[in-house]
Amino acid sequence: MNRLLIIMAAAALPVAGSLGSIALREADLRDAIEWRIPIAGYNPRDPLRGRYITFQYIWSVEGDRRACGGGDDCRPCLEGRGERLRIAPEGASCAAPVDLKASGLRVANLSGVRTDPLTSTTRLWVSESRAPMLELQLRMRPMVAVARLSKTGRLTPIRLEPAK
């Protein structure tokens, strides 16, 4: 009888951990603010994982990008409707800070002095039935990612839509 309880507890522990993690993420997103961020992307197919849209957020950057040259004191702030990212100096006010690490964003060309838009690559898993339509829309017209920015700074893409 004791062995059976131990086996049941061992099997239940990973399930409880996964449910707890999901509950924490959902609670974090409950009060998050939605942003409509311009994107560019494409739709690959991975036979083992299914369909996903790999896309890049395309932000125009304001402020000194060199402030984010690898240090943890970089504070990018979303502005406008999500199309601008301002690099806030330390101590400056920032109404919508983005935590790049917590958001899982791999940001390109942030530390240089280039004037081209900042891009950050991410993925959004989509259903098999919706993927072909999204792929066509990405090729035909400008699209935006509707993403939620939590109070902790985590930016989570929710869905893709045509730009308005």
HELIX and SHEET records of a PDB file:
HELIX    1   1 ASN A    2  ARG A   30  1                                  29    
HELIX    2   2 ARG A   65  CYS A   68  5                                   4    
HELIX    3   3 LEU A  100  SER A  103  1                                   4    
HELIX    4   4 ALA A  131  MET A  140  1                                  10    
SHEET    1   A 5 ARG A  45  ASP A  46  0                                        
SHEET    2   A 5 GLY A  50  GLU A  62 -1                                        
SHEET    3   A 5 ILE A  33  TYR A  42 -1                                        
SHEET    4   A 5 MET A 143  LEU A 149 -1                                        
SHEET    5   A 5 LEU A 155  PRO A 162 -1                                        
SHEET    1   B 4 ARG A  45  ASP A  46  0                                        
SHEET    2   B 4 GLY A  50  GLU A  62 -1                                        
SHEET    3   B 4 ARG A  84  ALA A  88  1                                        
SHEET    4   B 4 ARG A  75  GLU A  79 -1                                        
SHEET    1   C 4 ARG A  45  ASP A  46  0                                        
SHEET    2   C 4 GLY A  50  GLU A  62 -1                                        
SHEET    3   C 4 LEU A 118  TRP A 125 -1                                        
SHEET    4   C 4 ARG A 106  ALA A 108 -1                                        
END                                                                             
